[in-house]
């Protein structure tokens, strides 16, 4: 019986304490137009770990991007979302930006990406 309890305890210790798991890690905006209105993408996630998850910061890869994230702790089993925006100021064949999420979770950092093609605005 002692060994069963010990084995169970070791299995719990081996599990990550805070784990951030996204529904998807990349979002393709497809072909979008140059616009003053930013394009917004939401990346839903879940704390699949055993302890509260705290997101400290989400990187900003370009002045044309912004990000927002929950400032409160996400309890085990709880969900949240990282929101990123991109302002398409000029046409480009390939647009791709990675956002690094720094937290007390595993993996740290973790990342999400938006990509697409920016075409001139219709007149």
C-alpha positions as CSV (number, residue, x, y, z in Angstrom):
1,X,0.0,0.0,0.0
2,X,2.9,2.4,0.9
3,X,4.4,1.9,-2.6
4,X,1.0,2.6,-4.3
5,X,0.7,5.9,-2.4
6,X,4.4,6.8,-3.1
7,X,3.9,6.0,-6.8
8,X,0.7,8.1,-6.9
9,X,2.5,11.0,-5.2
10,X,5.5,10.8,-7.6
11,X,3.1,10.8,-10.6
12,X,1.5,14.1,-9.3
13,X,4.9,15.7,-8.7
14,X,5.9,14.8,-12.3
15,X,2.9,16.6,-13.8
16,X,3.4,20.3,-14.8
17,X,2.0,22.6,-12.1
18,X,0.7,25.2,-14.6
19,X,0.3,24.4,-18.3
20,X,-1.1,26.7,-20.9
21,X,-2.8,24.8,-23.8
22,X,-4.2,26.7,-26.8
23,X,-7.1,25.6,-29.0
24,X,-4.8,26.6,-32.0
25,X,-1.4,28.2,-32.2
26,X,-1.6,29.7,-35.7
27,X,-4.3,31.7,-37.4
28,X,-4.3,32.5,-41.1
29,X,-6.1,35.8,-41.9
30,X,-6.1,34.9,-45.6
31,X,-6.1,37.7,-48.0
32,X,-6.9,41.0,-46.2
33,X,-7.0,44.6,-47.3
34,X,-4.9,47.6,-46.2
35,X,-7.1,49.2,-43.6
36,X,-7.1,51.8,-40.7
37,X,-9.3,49.3,-38.8
38,X,-7.1,46.6,-37.1
39,X,-7.8,42.9,-37.7
40,X,-8.4,41.0,-34.4
41,X,-7.7,37.4,-33.6
42,X,-8.5,35.6,-30.4
43,X,-6.5,32.6,-29.2
44,X,-8.5,30.7,-26.6
45,X,-6.5,28.7,-24.0
46,X,-6.9,26.5,-21.0
47,X,-4.9,26.0,-17.8
48,X,-4.4,22.3,-18.0
49,X,-2.0,22.2,-15.1
50,X,-2.6,21.8,-11.3
51,X,-1.9,25.3,-10.0
52,X,-3.1,28.8,-11.0
53,X,-1.6,30.2,-14.2
54,X,-0.5,33.8,-14.4
55,X,0.4,35.4,-17.7
56,X,3.0,38.1,-17.2
57,X,3.3,39.6,-20.7
58,X,2.7,39.0,-24.4
59,X,5.4,40.3,-26.8
60,X,4.7,42.9,-29.4
61,X,6.5,41.9,-32.6
62,X,5.8,45.1,-34.5
63,X,4.4,48.6,-34.0
64,X,1.5,47.4,-36.2
65,X,0.4,44.9,-33.6
66,X,-1.1,45.0,-30.1
67,X,-2.1,42.3,-27.6
68,X,-4.3,41.8,-24.6
69,X,-4.5,39.0,-22.1
70,X,-6.1,38.2,-18.8
71,X,-4.4,40.0,-15.9
72,X,-6.0,37.7,-13.2
73,X,-4.8,34.2,-12.4
74,X,-6.4,31.4,-14.4
75,X,-7.4,28.5,-12.0
76,X,-6.7,24.9,-13.0
77,X,-9.2,23.9,-15.6
78,X,-10.0,27.6,-16.2
79,X,-10.0,29.3,-19.6
80,X,-9.0,32.6,-21.1
81,X,-7.9,34.1,-24.4
82,X,-5.1,36.1,-25.8
83,X,-6.3,38.8,-28.2
84,X,-4.0,40.1,-30.9
85,X,-4.6,42.9,-33.4
86,X,-2.8,43.8,-36.6
87,X,-3.1,47.0,-38.5
88,X,-2.4,46.3,-42.2
89,X,-0.8,49.6,-43.3
90,X,0.9,48.4,-46.5
91,X,0.5,45.6,-49.1
92,X,2.7,42.5,-48.6
93,X,2.8,39.1,-50.2
94,X,3.5,37.3,-46.9
95,X,2.6,38.7,-43.5
96,X,3.6,36.7,-40.4
97,X,4.0,37.7,-36.8
98,X,4.7,35.6,-33.8
99,X,3.6,36.6,-30.3
100,X,5.5,35.1,-27.3
101,X,3.4,34.5,-24.1
102,X,5.5,34.7,-20.9
103,X,3.9,33.1,-17.9
104,X,4.5,30.9,-14.9
105,X,3.3,28.0,-17.1
106,X,4.9,25.3,-19.2
107,X,6.1,25.8,-21.9
108,X,7.5,29.3,-21.1
109,X,7.5,31.2,-23.3
110,X,4.9,29.7,-25.6
111,X,3.9,31.3,-28.9
112,X,1.0,32.0,-31.2
113,X,1.2,33.3,-34.8
114,X,-0.9,35.2,-37.3
115,X,-0.2,35.2,-41.0
116,X,-1.8,36.2,-44.2
117,X,-1.4,38.3,-47.4
118,X,-2.2,42.1,-47.4
119,X,-3.6,43.5,-50.6
120,X,-4.3,47.2,-51.5
121,X,-7.6,48.6,-50.3
122,X,-10.4,48.6,-52.9
123,X,-11.3,52.0,-54.1
